[in-house]
Amino acid sequence: MVAQGSEAGGHRGTFDVSSQPSGANIGTMALVPQIVDHVHIPVIAAGGIMDGRGLVASLALGAQGVQMGTRFLTSVESGAHKVYKRALLDSTEESTVITNAFSGRPARGIKNDFIQHWEASSIKPLTFPTQNTLTREIRNASAKQNNPEYMALWAGQGTRMLTDNQSAGDIINQIVEEARNII
């Protein structure tokens, strides 16, 4: 079972968004032990885990492993658009918001002009996947123009810990080494 904290980037792991339109806003480190204490299957911690400290903390709280996404978006192997990578590297934990503007489902991403215009309009999005299909051409055109202001820039809140031009293997080795130095 994946315990996705509110710090996580991208779409919320929420099945029914009608009761909580932006998804539950419980941080990973508060969520993991609550889930571990109530299930008898392995729990994977997700959301805001960017280094060895996050790995060790997750394991100490009872998780059997971690799921990391944003940490690898700026890696050498990442297929993320170059302006997306730059936006990630230039962002902070305060740059992200949870929005349904791009897809109709709540997702955490870097706030940009599209999100700001959408929120100011007070228009409700169409349901997923219709909203996602509707905004696809806007996102694609923005990417072709190297304009991050109309791209979906999914990101977790730990972006200050991102590195540029580091291989995925080196990121994993660094995280394991950091964890070993803590234990």
C-alpha positions in Angstrom: 0.0 0.0 0.0 1.3 3.4 -0.9 0.9 6.1 1.8 1.0 9.3 -0.3 1.5 12.4 1.8 0.3 15.9 0.8 3.9 16.9 -0.2 3.8 14.6 -3.2 3.9 16.0 -6.7 1.5 15.1 -9.4 -2.0 13.6 -9.1 -3.4 12.8 -5.6 -4.0 9.1 -4.9 -7.6 10.0 -4.0 -10.4 7.9 -5.3 -13.4 10.1 -4.3 -12.6 13.8 -4.6 -16.1 14.9 -3.9 -15.7 15.0 -0.1 -12.1 16.5 -0.3 -11.7 18.3 -3.7 -7.9 18.8 -3.2 -7.3 15.5 -1.6 -6.4 14.9 2.1 -3.7 17.2 3.2 -1.9 14.9 5.6 1.9 15.0 5.5 3.9 11.8 4.7 5.5 11.6 8.1 2.2 11.9 9.9 0.4 9.6 7.5 2.8 6.6 7.4 2.6 5.5 11.0 -1.1 5.8 11.1 -1.5 3.5 8.1 1.2 1.1 9.3 -0.6 0.7 12.6 -3.9 -0.3 10.8 -2.9 -2.6 8.0 -1.1 -5.9 7.8 0.6 -5.5 4.4 3.7 -3.6 3.5 3.4 0.2 3.3 5.5 2.4 0.9 6.0 6.0 1.9 5.6 8.6 -0.8 5.7 12.4 -0.8 8.5 14.8 -0.1 11.2 12.1 0.2 14.3 13.5 -1.5 17.3 12.2 0.4 18.7 9.7 2.9 17.0 11.5 5.8 13.6 11.0 4.3 14.4 7.4 3.6 15.5 6.7 7.2 12.6 8.6 8.7 10.1 6.6 6.5 11.6 3.3 7.5 11.7 4.4 11.2 8.0 5.1 11.0 7.3 1.6 9.7 7.4 1.9 5.9 8.9 -1.0 4.1 10.2 1.3 1.3 9.8 4.6 -0.4 8.5 5.9 -3.7 10.3 8.9 -5.1 9.2 10.9 -8.1 10.1 14.5 -8.2 13.7 13.7 -7.1 14.4 12.1 -10.5 12.7 14.7 -12.7 16.0 16.7 -13.1 18.2 13.6 -13.5 20.2 13.1 -16.7 17.9 10.3 -17.8 14.7 12.2 -17.2 12.6 12.9 -20.3 11.2 16.1 -18.7 11.2 19.1 -21.0 14.2 21.4 -20.4 12.1 24.3 -19.3 10.2 22.0 -16.9 13.6 21.0 -15.4 14.6 24.7 -15.1 11.3 25.5 -13.4 11.8 22.7 -10.9 15.4 23.8 -10.1 14.2 27.4 -9.7 11.3 26.6 -7.5 10.8 26.2 -3.7 8.4 24.4 -1.4 6.2 27.5 -1.7 6.0 27.4 -5.5 3.7 24.5 -5.6 -0.1 24.3 -5.3 -2.7 21.6 -5.6 -4.9 22.3 -8.7 -7.4 20.5 -10.9 -7.0 23.1 -13.8 -5.1 20.8 -16.1 -6.7 17.5 -15.7 -9.8 17.8 -13.7 -8.2 15.8 -10.8 -6.3 17.3 -7.9 -2.5 17.4 -8.6 0.4 19.3 -7.1 2.5 21.4 -9.5 4.4 24.6 -9.8 2.0 27.5 -9.9 2.1 29.3 -13.3 0.0 31.6 -15.4 -2.4 28.9 -16.6 -3.2 27.9 -13.0 -3.5 31.5 -11.9 -5.8 32.4 -14.8 -7.9 29.3 -14.2 -8.3 30.0 -10.5 -9.2 33.6 -11.1 -11.9 32.5 -13.6 -13.8 30.5 -10.9 -14.8 28.0 -13.7 -15.1 24.5 -12.5 -13.0 22.0 -14.6 -14.6 19.2 -16.6 -14.3 15.8 -15.1 -11.2 13.7 -15.7 -10.1 12.8 -18.3 -12.1 15.3 -20.3 -10.4 18.3 -18.8 -7.0 16.7 -19.4 -7.9 16.1 -23.1 -9.2 19.7 -23.4 -5.9 21.2 -22.1 -3.5 18.9 -23.9 -3.1 21.1 -27.0 -2.4 24.1 -24.7 0.3 22.2 -22.8 1.8 20.8 -26.0 1.9 24.2 -27.7 3.5 25.7 -24.6 6.2 23.1 -24.6 7.0 23.7 -28.2 7.3 27.4 -27.4 9.6 26.7 -24.4 7.0 28.5 -22.3 6.5 26.9 -18.8 3.6 29.2 -18.1 1.0 26.9 -19.7 2.6 23.5 -19.1 1.6 21.1 -16.3 4.7 21.3 -14.1 4.0 18.5 -11.6 6.3 18.7 -8.6 6.5 17.8 -4.9 7.3 20.3 -2.2 11.0 19.2 -1.8 12.3 21.0 -4.9 15.1 22.9 -3.1 16.8 19.5 -2.7 16.9 18.8 -6.5 20.2 18.6 -8.3 21.0 19.3 -12.0 22.7 16.9 -14.3 23.0 14.0 -11.8 22.4 10.5 -13.1 19.6 8.5 -11.5 22.1 5.9 -10.4 24.2 8.6 -8.6 21.0 9.9 -7.0 20.2 6.5 -5.6 23.8 5.9 -4.4 23.8 9.3 -2.7 20.5 8.6 -0.9 21.7 5.1 0.2 25.1 6.6 1.5 23.2 9.4 3.3 21.0 6.8 5.0 23.9 4.7 6.0 25.6 7.7 7.6 22.5 8.3 9.7 22.0 4.7 10.8 
